[in-house]
């Protein structure tokens, strides 16, 4: 059987789905790998690295897509390439069914098997395939690095003969995977860290990393069965707004990570809150691509309001493409491994397997 992958649109995505360190695992299952020319050159991986491992390289993307039993990508493939895929082929990636509903329905009608990895269930057996967690971990780390580089003061407390520089105060909004990594990174760099989240289960995790958890009095636990945050009530939102308004007056750096799958990002930091922040403060909004958690967020721009810098990128992982690709490639392999019937040496789309059933777009 053959697994193929072609280059993503380089203007929006620098990550790749198959890295050299995962090739032997695929070939041990009996797969042949088929990649487009210069597949990893932009992140320092030459074609000869792949060729030495037995990978077939081609200039013809359409040949790769039409002849592969399984196609693995990051995002949705282009409309031109979509027409190449045939019945019974398998497409695996982050297909974003909320935004690509019509395209995916059209492909499903052609009896193409579509697996969208962001739909993986939050179960123990799926952890090694969990692309949201592996990528969010890196995003949380990089958001801290980016915001600190735009903050014009030192981060840790420094005691000198000339006087003491106080430690920067950081607030992390949303203590999921990205938020927890942001807390850990900011603490390692010497900041004083606060965090808030609608899921009360986050309190213990935040405190274990040395952060102070800000709790809305009488708050309810707003967590879905799958472990994601859900929409808060109006009463909760008002209480949270009051708490944030007071907290933000003394905060230097804010990292926003609050997202609800398939929906516009919740607006958490409003214009009046930003107006009360200290001049020179920085907000990094990881939710920028879904509308942002602040009133002024614009993806791929730095907006300045009353001396406060508000940052956000449509794809922060393009700044860590080597690390992000390595983790994503391993996640994808583990998913393919779960699809593969080793006894009969074939793909088995077993809908009794929760991982397969939840990720398959019907």
Backbone torsions as a table, in degrees:
resi	resn	phi	psi	omega
1	UNK	NA	156.9	-174.1
2	UNK	-121.8	136.0	173.4
3	UNK	-113.6	129.4	-178.7
4	UNK	-124.8	156.2	175.4
5	UNK	-153.7	140.2	178.4
6	UNK	-118.1	163.6	-179.6
7	UNK	-60.4	142.3	173.7
8	UNK	-77.3	172.1	172.2
9	UNK	-66.8	107.5	-172.5
10	UNK	-63.2	-18.9	178.9
11	UNK	-70.4	-25.9	-176.6
12	UNK	-121.9	-14.1	-174.9
13	UNK	-146.5	116.4	179.6
14	UNK	-101.9	-9.8	179.3
15	UNK	-73.4	155.6	175.8
16	UNK	-123.8	162.5	-173.0
17	UNK	-98.8	-18.1	-178.9
18	UNK	-131.9	116.7	179.5
19	UNK	-108.0	157.4	-177.5
20	UNK	-55.8	-33.3	-175.9
21	UNK	-70.6	-7.8	-179.1
22	UNK	-106.4	-7.5	-174.8
23	UNK	-59.7	-45.5	-176.5
24	UNK	-62.8	-31.6	178.6
25	UNK	-66.9	-40.0	177.2
26	UNK	-66.7	-45.4	-176.9
27	UNK	-67.3	-28.2	177.6
28	UNK	-67.0	-23.2	175.5
29	UNK	-85.6	-8.5	179.4
30	UNK	100.5	10.5	-179.3
31	UNK	-85.0	146.9	168.5
32	UNK	-100.8	139.2	-178.6
33	UNK	-106.4	134.9	-175.5
34	UNK	-130.5	113.1	-175.6
35	UNK	-124.3	156.3	177.3
36	UNK	-76.9	154.4	-178.4
37	UNK	-58.7	141.0	-179.9
38	UNK	59.5	33.1	-175.1
39	UNK	-56.5	-43.0	-177.1
40	UNK	-117.8	12.9	-174.6
41	UNK	-59.8	-36.8	-176.5
42	UNK	-67.3	-15.1	175.0
43	UNK	-116.9	22.9	172.1
44	UNK	86.1	15.6	178.6
45	UNK	-109.1	112.8	-179.1
46	UNK	-82.1	155.3	-179.7
47	UNK	-57.9	-33.3	-177.4
48	UNK	-66.7	-25.2	174.6
49	UNK	-63.0	-40.0	177.6
50	UNK	-72.1	-43.8	-176.9
51	UNK	-60.1	-38.8	178.7
52	UNK	-61.2	-24.7	-179.0
53	UNK	-94.0	6.4	176.3
54	UNK	91.8	10.3	-180.0
55	UNK	-77.6	138.5	176.1
56	UNK	-89.7	130.0	-178.8
57	UNK	-111.1	137.3	-179.9
58	UNK	-139.8	148.5	173.4
59	UNK	-81.1	-18.5	-172.3
60	UNK	-94.5	98.8	-179.1
61	UNK	-61.9	-37.2	-178.2
62	UNK	-64.6	-36.0	176.8
63	UNK	-63.8	-42.6	-179.9
64	UNK	-61.5	-47.8	-176.3
65	UNK	-68.9	-38.8	-176.5
66	UNK	-76.1	-24.4	-174.5
67	UNK	-103.6	0.6	-178.2
68	UNK	-94.6	135.9	175.5
69	UNK	-72.1	-37.3	178.1
70	UNK	-126.3	131.0	176.2
71	UNK	-112.6	126.1	178.8
72	UNK	-117.4	129.8	-178.7
73	UNK	-137.7	179.1	171.1
74	UNK	-94.4	-63.7	179.4
75	UNK	-100.1	-172.8	177.7
76	UNK	-67.2	137.8	178.5
77	UNK	-73.2	160.6	-176.8
78	UNK	-66.2	161.3	179.2
79	UNK	-60.0	-40.2	179.8
80	UNK	-60.9	-44.3	-178.5
81	UNK	-74.3	-26.0	179.1
82	UNK	-60.4	-34.6	-177.2
83	UNK	-70.9	-15.1	-178.1
84	UNK	-80.2	-31.2	-173.2
85	UNK	-70.4	138.6	-173.3
86	UNK	-113.5	170.3	178.4
87	UNK	-52.6	139.0	176.6
88	UNK	77.8	-9.0	173.8
89	UNK	-70.3	160.2	-178.1
90	UNK	-118.1	130.8	175.5
91	UNK	-117.4	123.3	-178.9
92	UNK	-120.2	133.5	177.9
93	UNK	177.1	-166.9	173.0
94	UNK	-97.7	86.7	-166.5
95	UNK	-86.3	-7.9	175.8
96	UNK	49.2	67.1	-176.1
97	UNK	-61.8	-20.3	179.3
98	UNK	-71.2	-36.6	-179.6
99	UNK	-94.3	-26.5	-175.4
100	UNK	-107.9	30.0	-173.6
101	UNK	-53.4	-50.9	-176.5
102	UNK	-65.1	-43.6	179.6
103	UNK	-61.3	-43.6	-177.6
104	UNK	-69.9	-37.0	176.7
105	UNK	-62.8	-39.6	178.8
106	UNK	-63.2	-42.8	178.4
107	UNK	-68.5	-38.7	179.6
108	UNK	-63.0	-35.4	178.7
109	UNK	-64.4	-26.1	177.2
110	UNK	-82.2	7.1	-180.0
111	UNK	62.8	37.2	172.7
112	UNK	-91.6	135.2	-178.5
113	UNK	-85.4	114.0	-174.4
114	UNK	-110.3	123.4	178.4
115	UNK	-119.7	119.0	-180.0
116	UNK	-106.0	112.7	-168.1
117	UNK	-72.1	-16.7	176.8
118	UNK	-75.1	-5.5	178.5
119	UNK	-94.5	4.8	179.8
120	UNK	-54.3	136.4	176.9
121	UNK	-70.1	150.4	178.8
122	UNK	-83.8	74.5	177.3
123	UNK	-125.2	158.4	-175.7
124	UNK	-56.6	-43.1	-175.5
125	UNK	-65.5	-20.7	-177.6
126	UNK	-95.0	-0.4	-174.5
127	UNK	-59.7	-38.0	-177.9
128	UNK	-72.3	-10.7	179.6
129	UNK	-106.9	-1.7	-168.5
130	UNK	-74.1	91.2	-177.3
131	UNK	-68.7	-30.8	179.3
132	UNK	-62.4	-42.7	-179.4
133	UNK	-69.5	-46.5	-176.4
134	UNK	-64.1	-39.5	-178.5
135	UNK	-77.9	-36.7	179.0
136	UNK	-65.0	-35.2	177.3
137	UNK	-56.1	-48.7	179.7
138	UNK	-67.4	-38.6	-179.3
139	UNK	-63.6	-41.3	179.0
140	UNK	-63.0	-41.9	177.3
141	UNK	-62.6	-49.5	-174.7
142	UNK	-68.3	-32.8	178.5
143	UNK	-60.8	-39.6	177.9
144	UNK	-65.9	-45.7	-179.7
145	UNK	-60.4	-44.4	-178.8
146	UNK	-65.6	-43.7	-178.8
147	UNK	-68.5	-39.1	178.8
148	UNK	-64.5	-35.4	-178.9
149	UNK	-70.4	-19.9	178.2
150	UNK	-99.5	-0.9	178.4
151	UNK	-92.8	127.5	-168.8
152	UNK	-94.2	27.6	174.3
153	UNK	-132.5	166.4	176.4
154	UNK	-69.8	152.4	-179.6
155	UNK	-88.8	-54.0	-178.8
156	UNK	-79.1	161.1	173.1
157	UNK	-67.7	135.5	178.9
158	UNK	-129.2	123.2	179.1
159	UNK	-103.7	118.2	-178.6
160	UNK	-128.9	168.7	178.1
161	UNK	-63.2	-25.7	-179.1
162	UNK	-84.1	-10.6	-178.1
163	UNK	139.9	176.6	-176.7
164	UNK	-106.5	133.7	172.7
165	UNK	-97.4	120.8	-178.8
166	UNK	-71.5	153.6	177.5
167	UNK	-68.1	145.0	176.7
168	UNK	-68.3	144.8	177.2
169	UNK	-102.7	125.7	-176.6
170	UNK	-116.8	136.5	173.7
171	UNK	-115.8	125.8	176.3
172	UNK	-106.0	119.2	-179.5
173	UNK	-98.1	110.0	-176.4
174	UNK	99.7	110.3	-175.7
175	UNK	-109.7	50.3	170.9
176	UNK	-83.4	-154.2	-178.2
177	UNK	-61.3	-47.9	-179.6
178	UNK	-63.8	-42.9	-179.3
179	UNK	-63.6	-43.0	-179.8
180	UNK	-65.0	-38.9	176.9
181	UNK	-67.2	-36.7	176.9
182	UNK	-63.1	-42.2	178.1
183	UNK	-60.8	-49.3	-177.9
184	UNK	-61.1	-42.6	-179.0
185	UNK	-66.6	-45.4	-179.8
186	UNK	-63.4	-39.9	177.6
187	UNK	-63.8	-42.9	-179.8
188	UNK	-61.5	-27.7	-178.3
189	UNK	-92.1	4.9	171.0
190	UNK	96.9	8.7	-179.9
191	UNK	-82.0	158.8	168.7
192	UNK	-91.4	124.0	-168.9
193	UNK	-117.4	133.0	172.6
194	UNK	-117.4	155.5	178.2
195	UNK	-148.9	153.4	176.4
196	UNK	-140.0	147.9	179.6
197	UNK	-159.4	150.5	179.4
198	UNK	-78.0	-14.3	-179.6
199	UNK	-94.2	113.9	-176.6
200	UNK	-63.8	-22.7	178.5
201	UNK	-62.6	-19.2	-178.4
202	UNK	-73.3	-20.9	-174.0
203	UNK	-56.1	-49.3	-178.3
204	UNK	-64.2	-39.3	-179.9
205	UNK	-65.5	-43.0	179.4
206	UNK	-61.5	-46.8	-177.4
207	UNK	-68.0	-30.2	178.5
208	UNK	-67.4	-21.7	178.6
209	UNK	-94.7	1.9	177.7
210	UNK	92.5	9.5	178.1
211	UNK	-92.2	160.6	176.1
212	UNK	-101.5	122.7	-176.6
213	UNK	-87.7	124.0	179.3
214	UNK	-91.9	118.8	-174.5
215	UNK	-111.7	133.0	172.9
216	UNK	-76.7	128.1	-177.3
217	UNK	-58.6	130.4	179.0
218	UNK	69.6	26.0	-175.8
219	UNK	-72.9	151.5	176.9
220	UNK	-98.8	160.9	179.2
221	UNK	-88.3	107.3	-175.9
222	UNK	-98.5	73.2	-177.9
223	UNK	-130.6	132.4	177.3
224	UNK	-77.6	168.6	178.1
225	UNK	-61.7	-28.0	179.9
226	UNK	-81.9	-0.1	177.4
227	UNK	91.2	6.9	179.6
228	UNK	-96.3	162.0	175.5
229	UNK	-76.5	146.7	175.9
230	UNK	-119.5	170.7	-176.4
231	UNK	-59.4	134.7	-179.6
232	UNK	-87.0	156.8	176.4
233	UNK	-72.9	163.1	179.5
234	UNK	-62.9	-38.0	179.4
235	UNK	-62.9	-44.3	178.8
236	UNK	-62.5	-42.1	-178.4
237	UNK	-60.8	-39.6	179.3
238	UNK	-65.3	-44.0	179.2
239	UNK	-65.4	-41.5	179.4
240	UNK	-64.1	-39.1	-179.9
241	UNK	-62.2	-42.4	178.9
242	UNK	-63.3	-44.3	179.5
243	UNK	-62.5	-45.9	-179.3
244	UNK	-64.7	-41.0	-178.9
245	UNK	-55.9	-44.9	-179.3
246	UNK	-72.2	-40.4	-177.6
247	UNK	-65.6	-43.5	-174.3
248	UNK	-63.4	-21.6	179.4
249	UNK	-62.7	-24.9	-177.4
250	UNK	-113.6	7.9	-177.1
251	UNK	-95.5	140.8	178.6
252	UNK	-92.6	-41.1	-174.5
253	UNK	-134.6	133.7	178.1
254	UNK	-119.4	131.4	173.5
255	UNK	-113.1	115.5	-179.3
256	UNK	-99.0	128.3	-177.8
257	UNK	-133.8	10.2	-171.1
258	UNK	-78.1	117.6	178.6
259	UNK	-134.9	146.5	171.9
260	UNK	-117.1	117.9	-175.5
261	UNK	-51.6	128.7	175.3
262	UNK	80.3	2.9	-178.2
263	UNK	-128.7	164.4	174.6
264	UNK	-62.3	141.9	179.9
265	UNK	-59.9	140.2	179.1
266	UNK	-68.0	136.9	176.7
267	UNK	-80.6	111.1	-174.1
268	UNK	-109.8	-43.4	-178.3
269	UNK	-103.2	107.1	-173.8
270	UNK	-90.2	169.6	-174.1
271	UNK	-59.1	-38.7	-178.9
272	UNK	-66.7	-31.4	177.3
273	UNK	-67.7	-42.5	-179.8
274	UNK	-65.5	-37.3	179.2
275	UNK	-60.8	-28.4	-178.3
276	UNK	-90.5	-5.0	179.7
277	UNK	-75.1	159.3	180.0
278	UNK	-70.5	138.5	174.8
279	UNK	-60.8	137.1	-177.1
280	UNK	98.8	-8.6	178.3
281	UNK	-71.7	160.2	-178.3
282	UNK	-130.1	136.6	172.1
283	UNK	-117.6	126.0	172.6
284	UNK	-110.7	119.8	-173.7
285	UNK	-106.9	101.4	178.6
286	UNK	-72.0	-11.9	179.6
287	UNK	-92.1	12.3	-174.1
288	UNK	-54.3	-40.7	-175.0
289	UNK	-68.3	-19.1	177.7
290	UNK	-109.7	28.4	175.5
291	UNK	104.0	-21.5	175.5
292	UNK	88.4	153.4	177.0
293	UNK	-91.5	-4.5	-180.0
294	UNK	-117.8	164.3	-176.9
295	UNK	-66.6	-25.5	-171.1
296	UNK	-115.3	2.5	-175.0
297	UNK	-58.7	132.8	170.4
298	UNK	-133.6	125.5	-177.6
299	UNK	-59.7	135.2	176.1
300	UNK	67.0	24.6	176.0
301	UNK	-136.1	153.7	169.9
302	UNK	-106.9	112.3	179.8
303	UNK	-98.6	132.5	178.6
304	UNK	-113.0	124.7	178.7
305	UNK	-128.1	114.7	179.6
306	UNK	50.2	41.0	177.2
307	UNK	85.7	-1.0	179.0
308	UNK	-99.2	125.6	178.7
309	UNK	-90.1	129.5	179.1
310	UNK	-117.5	117.2	-173.7
311	UNK	-119.3	154.7	174.6
312	UNK	-176.2	144.1	-178.9
313	UNK	-124.0	150.7	179.1
314	UNK	-70.3	-26.4	177.4
315	UNK	-152.7	86.9	-178.5
316	UNK	-63.8	-23.7	-177.7
317	UNK	-72.3	-10.7	171.9
318	UNK	-66.7	-14.1	176.3
319	UNK	-91.0	-5.8	175.8
320	UNK	-134.4	48.0	-170.3
321	UNK	-65.7	-29.1	-178.5
322	UNK	-70.9	-51.2	179.3
323	UNK	-64.0	-43.5	-177.8
324	UNK	-65.0	-39.8	179.1
325	UNK	-65.3	-42.1	-179.7
326	UNK	-58.8	-46.0	-179.5
327	UNK	-69.7	-41.8	-179.4
328	UNK	-62.7	-43.6	-179.6
329	UNK	-59.6	-38.7	178.5
330	UNK	-69.6	-39.8	175.5
331	UNK	-58.3	-46.2	-177.9
332	UNK	-64.6	-43.7	178.3
333	UNK	-58.7	-44.7	-179.5
334	UNK	-62.1	-33.3	176.5
335	UNK	-68.8	-44.9	178.4
336	UNK	-62.6	-41.6	178.9
337	UNK	-58.3	-38.1	178.6
338	UNK	-70.3	-29.3	177.7
339	UNK	-76.3	-21.5	-170.3
340	UNK	-87.9	126.7	175.8
341	UNK	-86.6	101.5	-173.7
342	UNK	-68.6	-30.4	-178.9
343	UNK	-66.6	-44.8	-176.8
344	UNK	-99.9	1.1	177.2
345	UNK	55.1	50.9	178.5
346	UNK	-154.6	164.4	176.4
347	UNK	-75.8	134.8	179.4
348	UNK	-126.7	106.3	178.3
349	UNK	-85.5	84.4	-175.2
350	UNK	-91.0	103.8	-175.4
351	UNK	-73.9	-3.8	172.7
352	UNK	-82.4	-11.8	175.1
353	UNK	-84.4	118.7	-175.9
354	UNK	-58.8	-36.3	179.9
355	UNK	-61.6	-46.6	-179.2
356	UNK	-70.1	-44.3	-177.0
357	UNK	-63.3	-40.6	-176.8
358	UNK	-73.6	-31.3	-175.7
359	UNK	-91.2	-16.4	-179.3
360	UNK	-74.7	125.1	177.5
361	UNK	-90.2	117.8	-174.2
362	UNK	-96.7	NA	NA
